[in-house]
Amino acid sequence: MPLFQSTRSTRSADDAAVSAPAPLPPSARRRKGEPRPALPDHFAKLVAHFMGFLRVECGLSQNTLDAYGRDLYDLLMDMHEKGVGELPAISSRHVSTHIAELKSKRLMEGSSVIRHLAAIKVFFRWALSTGLITKDPTEVLDRPTRWKKLPDVLSPKQVAALLAAPKPESRPKMPGQEDVPLWLRDKALLELLYASGLRASEVAGLTLNELHTTLGVVRVTGKGNKQRLVPMGAPAREAVERYLDECRPRLDRADGRDKGRVLLSRTGRPLERVAVWQIVKRCALEAGLRDVHPHTLRHSFATHLLIGGADLRVVQEMLGHADIATTQIYTHVDRSRLKQVHAKHHPRA
């Protein structure tokens, strides 16, 4: 059964007549870094039981669980602030208003609104199946129309500049760590992101046992704990081997804190996903590039493969996409390649 029902949404005349948005609720006005107020106990227990179901029965990744938890917190806190104190009292109108305010008041991106609604729909289906409610208020709600946004892609020249950014002089010297060549770690990180098309969470979670430099492949654990084998290429293999030989032994404290991960922080702990983003951003600025993030390298990996003539199914496997429709967006990036293929192979071209 599909997660969403594909019907068209409508706005009421009362909604259209509103000339100015109402003041934001306290949960929306919370400043960045400020702790969130706790949910009422009965809502908090519901969320805890649901998250246990997702973790044990559905086997979702921790990142997905965190996203579902944030989305449900936003919904239930919004209901609490509006005086809706019980789960059965939440109506379709309540949920649709909440979803509309995500875009109009919180300026949430369309893709985030879709994910938010998906989490809410799964939650209420679970609540219906467990007898907590007798009617699913999200059953009649529509999925917002999702437009196709072409991914940001670097040119081969820009990628080369980014990969060349990590240098000995590019890393600040820290007291007691003057001899640790952290730039080798940064270079290995960038090479892996581009050569193998890894997500930030995947490269951060990469373990030594999953790295096969002799064969030139890496075993990646992606979304839903699905594993795939991806080639890493000679430049990436050389960068990783040099990092493992010259840098990682100086970061490893030999006390188990590294958890067997490939990429380590200054303190010898596994490199966090946020740190991966920070390193990519800093190296991009040093290369004279802006608005570059780990997924930009993943997009560039896929696009450059297709431009070079790789089969779409092969790229799908290397990216770890469950649906080839997700991979097909990259065929729109370089239409000149499609024209060349058509002119070369079509009998009536």
Summary of the structure (lengths in Angstrom):
residues: 349
radius of gyration: 23.7
end to end distance: 42.3
largest distance: 69.3
contacts: 957
relative contact order: 0.09
helix: 55%
strand: 5%
